[in-house]
């Protein structure tokens, strides 16, 4: 239910860092995304517009709005839900190239 726009930072830093802009896909419902985990050292996300709920394994859901930010540790399962139609996230990772594992609930 999300689309990403790559800013080419990963290519231009030869994999040192990556920056992407993430939005809800056009026509996507505001439901739940799949659970995901990653193997990157740092995955930082800033909510530029809208609102969304962040779920992390073993943690209470946390409602986020424009101006909020969060960091997801490597290997931690997370998912997003109830993203507003205007949701826009800025995602930064170090290193820029990493693996994401998607899982059903």
N, C-alpha and C positions, 0 to 999 in steps of 0.2 A: 503494500500500500504506500510505499515511499519511492521517490525518485531522487537521484543525487546528481549534482552538477560538479564535475571535477574542475578545480581551479588551475590545474597543471603544476601546482607546487611540487607534487611528488616527482614528476619528470624533471623539473628544473632544479630540484635539490638532490637528484640522483638517489631518491628513496629515503632521504634523511627525515622528511616530514611530508604530511599530506594534509590538505585543507579541502573540504567539500561543503557545498551548500545542499541541505536535505529538505525536501518539501513533501507534503502528501501528494500522491499521484492524483491527477485529475480524475474525478469520478470515484475515487477510493472512499470507502466509508471510514468513519472515525473509530472503528473497532480496535481489536487487539492485534498487534504484530506478533510474529513468532518469537519465541525465546531465542536469544543469540548469546554467544560468548566469543571472545577474540583472544589473540595471542600477542597483541602489540603492547609495548611498555606503557604508553600513555594514550588514553582515548578521552579527550576533553571535548565536551559539547556545550555550546552557548545557545540559548533560546533567543533568537533575534526577533521573532514575531510570533504571536499566538500563544497557545497553551497546549500542554500534553501531560499525561501522567506517566511517570517512570516507575517500573516495577523491577526490583532486584531480588534475587533468591535470598530467602531468609530475612527480608526487610519489608517494612510496611510500604505500600504505594506512596509516592510523593508527587504532589501536583506542582507543576512548573509553569511559569509564565515568562513573557518577554523580560529579559534582563537576568534571568537565572542561568546558572551553569552547573555542570556536574562532570565528574571524572569516574570512569568505570575501570576497576582493576582488571588485569589480565585474568581470564578464566571465569570471571563472574558472569552468571546467566542473568540477562536483563531483557526487558521488552518495554515497548511504549504502547499506551492506549489512549483513546479519547482525544486524539489530536484535533485541534480546531482547524477549520478550513484554511485559515491563513498561516498555519504553522510553518515556520522557517527556522532551521537549525544550522549552526555553523559547527562542523565537526573537524577536529584537529587530531592527528595521530603522529606519534613518534615511536618507531620509525614509520615512514610513509607506506610501506608495503607490509601487509599483515594478512592473516587468515581469520575468517569469521565462520563459526559453526552455527547453523540454524537448527532449531529443534521444535517439535510440537510440545505443547504444555506437558 
